[in-house]
Amino acid sequence: MSPELKAKWVSALRSGAYQQGHGTLRRGDAFCCIGVLCDVSGLGEWAGSESEKDAYILLEDWMGGAIDDKHLKKFGLAAVTQERLIRMNDGRTEDPNVDQPKCSFDEIADYIEAHV
């Protein structure tokens, strides 16, 4: 990941401008940490009506609550790192029957600074 994009992402997570959401890239005004990356990177335009549960990115090969491999490569973000960040954001572990406390955007930003 370029230092510029990483700094922009971390700054956005810490800014207070994004409400944290869980389980999808974006739902209304709430974003997961990966949704914030999509938003600040200009990856695509958000679509979805008020009556739809989740907003989504208009991409040729969109994958729902995660960024596809082609765009992960463009960002320089490993799939395993994306999954780790999603688990941190959503309070999940690798075991689907075990939950952990959800990490705040500040905690996720700390992780990104140290490991991405």
TAGIWO-V653296 format. One record per pair of residues at least 12 apart in sequence whose C-alpha atoms are under 10 Angstrom apart, sorted by the first residue. I is the first residue (numbers start at 1). J is the second residue. D is the distance in whole Angstrom. If there is no record, write none. Layout:
# TAGIWO-V653296
i:j:d
I:J:D
I:J:D
This chain:
# TAGIWO-V653296
i:j:d
1:72:9
1:73:9
1:74:8
1:75:5
1:76:4
1:77:6
1:78:9
1:116:7
2:74:10
2:75:7
2:76:7
2:77:10
2:116:10
3:113:10
3:116:10
5:37:9
5:40:8
5:41:7
5:75:8
5:76:10
6:37:9
6:41:10
6:75:9
6:76:10
6:109:10
6:112:8
6:113:8
6:116:8
7:109:10
7:112:10
7:113:8
8:36:10
8:37:9
8:40:7
8:41:8
9:33:9
9:34:9
9:36:7
9:37:6
9:38:9
9:39:9
9:40:7
9:41:8
9:109:8
9:112:9
9:113:10
10:33:10
10:36:9
10:37:9
10:105:9
10:106:8
10:108:8
10:109:5
10:110:8
10:111:10
10:112:7
10:113:7
11:40:10
11:106:10
11:109:8
12:33:10
12:36:7
12:37:8
12:39:10
12:40:8
12:105:9
12:109:9
13:31:10
13:32:10
13:33:7
13:36:7
13:37:9
13:40:10
13:104:9
13:105:5
13:106:7
13:107:9
13:108:8
13:109:6
13:110:10
14:104:10
14:105:6
14:106:6
14:107:9
14:108:9
14:109:7
14:110:10
15:105:9
15:106:9
16:105:9
16:106:10
17:29:10
18:30:7
18:31:7
18:32:9
18:33:9
18:35:10
18:36:7
18:105:9
19:31:6
19:32:8
19:33:10
19:36:10
19:105:9
20:32:6
20:33:8
20:35:10
20:36:9
20:89:8
20:90:10
20:103:10
20:104:8
20:105:7
21:33:8
21:35:9
21:89:8
21:90:8
22:35:10
22:65:10
22:86:9
22:87:10
22:89:7
22:90:5
22:91:9
22:102:9
23:54:10
23:64:10
23:65:7
23:66:10
23:86:8
23:87:10
23:89:9
23:90:6
23:91:10
24:53:10
24:54:7
24:55:8
24:56:9
24:64:7
24:65:5
24:66:8
24:86:9
24:90:9
25:37:9
25:38:8
25:39:10
25:54:8
25:55:7
25:56:7
25:57:9
25:64:8
25:65:5
25:66:7
25:67:9
25:86:10
26:38:10
26:39:10
26:46:9
26:53:9
26:54:6
26:55:5
26:56:7
26:57:9
26:65:8
27:48:9
27:50:10
27:52:9
27:53:7
27:54:5
27:55:6
27:56:9
28:48:9
28:49:9
28:50:8
28:52:9
28:53:8
28:54:7
28:55:7
29:55:9
30:54:10
30:55:10
31:55:10
31:89:10
32:65:9
32:66:10
32:85:9
32:86:8
32:88:10
32:89:6
32:90:8
32:105:9
33:82:9
33:85:7
33:86:7
33:88:9
33:89:7
33:90:9
33:104:9
33:105:7
33:108:8
33:109:9
34:65:8
34:66:7
34:67:8
34:82:7
34:83:10
34:85:8
34:86:7
34:89:9
35:55:10
35:56:9
35:57:9
35:65:8
35:66:8
35:67:9
35:86:10
36:105:10
37:67:10
37:75:9
38:57:8
38:66:10
38:67:8
38:71:10
38:75:10
39:57:9
41:75:9
43:57:8
43:58:9
43:59:8
43:67:10
43:71:8
43:74:10
43:75:10
44:56:9
44:57:6
44:58:6
44:59:7
44:60:10
45:57:6
45:58:6
45:59:8
46:58:6
46:59:10
59:71:10
65:86:9
66:79:9
66:82:8
66:83:8
66:86:8
67:79:9
67:82:8
67:83:10
76:116:9
77:116:7
78:116:9
81:112:9
81:115:9
81:116:8
82:116:10
84:108:10
84:111:10
85:103:9
85:108:7
85:109:10
85:111:9
85:112:9
86:102:10
86:103:10
86:108:10
87:99:9
87:100:9
87:101:10
87:102:8
87:103:9
88:100:8
88:101:8
88:102:6
88:103:5
88:104:8
88:105:9
88:107:9
88:108:7
88:111:10
89:101:9
89:102:6
89:103:5
89:104:7
89:105:8
89:107:9
89:108:7
90:102:6
90:103:8
90:104:10
91:103:7
